Amino acid sequence: PKKTGLFALFLVVEMMVFATITLSPYFSMGTSLTVHAALTAILLVVALLLRRSGKGKSYWPVCYAFFVAAAAVLVSLLFADELLGLFELSIRTPQGIAVAKFSESLLRVVPILVLMPVMGLGWRSLYLKKGRIGVWLPVGIAAWIAFPVIAYLLLPSRAGVLEKLLPLTPWILLFVFSNAFMEELLFRGLFLKPYGAFLGRTVSNILAAVVFALMHTQVTYAPEMLQFLAIVILLSLAWGYLIQRTDSLWGAVLWHAAGDCLVIFPIFASM
């Protein structure tokens, strides 16, 4: 019962942290930012109080992870369009899409890398270490052999696609690696260890996968949503397991980046 309660509590709080992303189309930007900034401040205060508490001290790393995630999302919401404006790019072009994703990722990754060490939670707590390279590197290489080929074969029409996609390779790589590193750090690197202290490795991986899948319910590029979410949650579980087994984020990042070819190939091919 305690594990079930904590699972539900962590799920609700983490979904609140990311609610601004999923619900922003339904509210004005000013309202969304105000509510999200207030939530971010509350999470920081609660984390600091828990850290000084006797009974609640063990919970402060989880609450602080919620705060860091909320702060990262807030920063990206405030400044995500700056790079596009600087280079006068449009998200209607492959270059603009890639730079927009890089900008969003940079604005989320940097706060995480800065805020975690501030409270003594180093980058190693985020799985940013070599780990079992003999396991995750072959998996990552295999993913990069398989997924781009699968993505190409799944295109509705392949006539002239290679000629269109090959010159866009730098922008494809910028997009998929920016997105993969940001999402693995934000959804798994940040939470798997704090969750694991209370839920165990398997349940913490399931929780991270559920949140990740729910965050993808608002995408517009999936023609069959249920099929898409089933694939997302299975991949999420595999990425989380790989992180936990290898004690490193990098294998999941490589695999995730390769998997994103399934998304970006048809988008760029249609432009």
N, C-alpha and C positions, 0 to 999 in steps of 0.2 A: 504493500500500500504506500509506503513512503517513496519508493522508487517511482511508482505511478504518479503520485502527486508532484514529485520534483520534475518528472518528464513533462507533465502538463504545464507546470509553472514556467519552466525554461522555454517550452514551445511558445507559450503566450507572450512572454516578455520579448523573446527574439523576434517574433512576428510583429510586435509593436515597434521594435527598433527599425524594421524594414518596411513598416506600413506606409511611410511617406513615399516610397518608391511605387508601391502597388496602387495606392489610393490617390496619388497626386492628380491624376486626370479628373477626379471628381471634386476637387477643392481648388481654391485659388492658391497660387504659389506662396503668397504672403501668409495665408492661414497655415499651410502645410509646414512652412519653415518655422513659424512661431511655435506650433505644437511640437515639432521635432526638436527644436532648441530647448524647450522646456523639459521634454523627456530626457534629453542628453544631460542636462544639468541635474535632474533628479537622480538619474542613475549614478552620476559621479558622487553626489552627496551620500547616497545610500551605500555605495562601495566604500567610501572613506569611513562612514560610521560603522559598517560591518568590520572593517579592518581593525578598529579600536575596540570592538565588542568582544566580550568573553565567549558567549555562546555562539555568536554568529560569525566569528572570525573565519571559519573554514569556507564560508560562502563568498567572501569578498572577491576572490579571483574571478568567479563567474560573473558577479555583478560588474566588476571592472571591465571584463571582456565585453559585456553588453554596452557599457559606456563607450569603450573604444570603437566598437562597431558603429554606434550611433553618431559619434563624432566624425568618423570617416565618411559616413553617408551625408552628414550635414555639410562638410567641406566640399564634397563633390557636387552637391545640389547648388551650393552658392557660386562655385567657380568653374563648373564643367565646360561652359561654352567659351571660356577665355581663349584657349588655343585655336579654336575654329575661327574666332574673330580676328586673332592675331595674324593668321595665315590666309584669311579671307576664303575659307573653304566652306562648302555646303555638304550637308549629310545626304544629299542626293547623288553624290559621287563616291566611288570606292575610297578615294583618298580622304574625303571628309569623314566617311564612316570609320575608317581606321584611326584617324587622328582623334575623333571624338571618343572612341573607345580607349585609346591611349591616355587621353586627358582624364577621363573618368577614372581609369585604373590608377593613374599616378596620384590623383587627389584622394583616393581611398587608401592606397598602399602606404604613402608617406606618413599620414597620421598614425597608422597602426605601428609602423616601425619606430616612430618617435615616442608615442605614448606608452607602449608596453615597457620599455626599459626604464622609464621614469619611475615606475613603481617596483622596480627590481625584477620584472618579468622579462627576461632577455629574449632575444630572437630565437634561441634554441627551444624555448617554450612554444614557439609557433611552428616547430618542425623545420626551421630554416637551418639545416645542417646536412652534412653528407649522408649520414645514415648508412643503410645497407645498399651501397651503390651497385653491388653485384646483382641485386634483385631488381631495383627500380629502373636502372639504365636499360637493360634488355627489354623490359616491359615498355618503356617509353619509345625505344627504337622500333619495336614491333608495331606499336600503335601508329607511328609515323609511316610505316610501310603499308599498313592496312587501311586506315581511315581515309586518307586522301584518295586512294583508289576507289573505295566504296562510295565516297562522296561524288566522285566523277561518274561512276557507273549509275548512280541513282538520279542523275540529272534527267529531266524530262526529255530534253533534246541535247545531243552532244555535238551537233554540227557546228563547227567553228568555235567551240567553247575553249579548247586548248589554246588557240591563237589569242583568245580574249583574256584568259586567266593567267597565262604565263607571264605577260608583262606586268601583271598586278601582283606577282609573287611577294615583293617587299611589303605591300599593303596588307596582303592576306596574313603574312607572318606577324606583322605589327599588331593586327587585330587579334589573332588567335592567341598569341602569347601574352598580350596585355590582359585580355579577358581571362585567360586560364589562371595566370598568376594571381590576379586580383580576386577572383572568385574562390580559388582554393585557399588563399590566405584569409579572406573575409568569412567564409562559411565553414571551413574545416580547421585550418591552422589556428585560428583564434579560439575555437570552441571545443575541439575534441578533447584536449587535456583537462580543461576545467570541468566539462561535463563528465568525463571519465572518472573523476575523483568521486562522484556520487552515483553514477549510473552504470559504470563499467564500460569496457571498450566497445562491446557489441551494441549496447543500447545507445551509447553516445553517438556512434556512427549512424544508427537508424534515425536518431533525432536530427542530426545534421543533414541527412539525406532528405528527410521529410520537409524541413525548412527550405532547403535548396529547391526541391520540386515545387513547393507552394509558391516560391518566388518567381517561378517560370510560368505561372498560370496566365500572366498578362501578356505573353509574347504574341506577336501577330504573324510570325513567319511559319507557324506550324498548322498545316491544313487539318490534321487529325489530332486534336488536343489530348485525348486520352492515350492514344498510342505514343505521342510525344512525351507525355509525363511518365509513362511506364518506362520508356527508354532512359529518361533523365534520372529517375530514382534508382534504376539498376546501375547505371554508370556512377551515380553518386555513391552508392554503397561500395562499389568496386574501388573508387578513388579513395574513399575513407579507409577501407581495409588496407589498401596499398600503403597509405601514409602511416597507419598504425603498425603495420608489419615491418616496414623499412625504417621507421623512425625518421622519415624525411618527407618533405612536401614535394620534392622535385619530380619524382616519378608520376605523381598525380597531375602535376602541371604539364608535363610532356604529353601524357595521355589525353588530358582535357583539351590541350591546344590542338592535338590531332583530331579529336572528336568534333571540335568546333568547325572543322572543314565541312562537316555535314550541313552546317548552317550557312556559312559564308560563301561557299561555292555557288549555290543557286542564287543567292542575293546578288553577288557580283556578276554572275553570268547573265542575269536579267537586265543589267544596266547598259 
